[in-house]
Amino acid sequence: MIDKSKLPAGLWVRTVWAPEPSTDPDDRPIALVTDRRRFWISAIPMLLAFLVGTALALFNAPRLLLFPALLVFGLSYQYGLRGRTGFYEVSEDGSLGDFLGRRVPPGLTALRRSKP
């Protein structure tokens, strides 16, 4: 399936969808890949924004103070989705093939989901 030694540094394969053995032999497995560095860089501000927003809500602060926390949360989330994050075809040699995009490719539900 995926050969982790052939992955570029800093990428993390989260899930792999493999075709059923009885289907078309031209079907390739699809992998969801996350850019590890961007994941952690975005996770820290998201967590802090969530904690600040929760504290503001618990202490009955003015609702306008929640907007900056929501803005930081949203921008951090968008940053985490960029980079090399997305869906990739898996080549026959176990390396990443063509980039399919960041949105769920069509026909993914017909494949078997597995952990790498």
C-alpha positions, 0 to 999 in steps of 0.5 A, a space after each residue: 500500500 503506502 511505503 512510508 520511506 518514500 513519503 516526503 519529509 513532514 507528511 503524515 498519511 492519516 487514512 488510505 482508501 483501497 479498492 476492493 480486490 474484485 474491482 477494476 485493476 486500474 483503480 488506485 488507492 487514495 490517501 489522505 495526507 496532512 502536512 504535519 508542520 502546518 497541522 501543529 502550527 495551526 492546532 496551537 492557536 486554535 486551542 488557545 482561541 477556543 480556551 479564550 472564547 470559552 473563558 469569555 463566554 463563562 465570565 459573561 464578557 461582551 459578545 463582541 470580544 468573542 469575534 477576535 477569538 473566532 477570527 483567530 480560530 478560523 484563520 488558524 483552521 484555514 492555514 492548517 488546510 493549506 500546504 501539501 494537505 489533501 488527497 493523493 493517489 497512491 502509486 504502484 511503488 507505494 509513493 504518492 502519485 497525483 494530487 486529487 485536491 483538498 476536497 473529498 474526491 468522488 467515488 471515495 465511498 465505494 472504497 475500503 477505508 483503512 489505517 496506514 
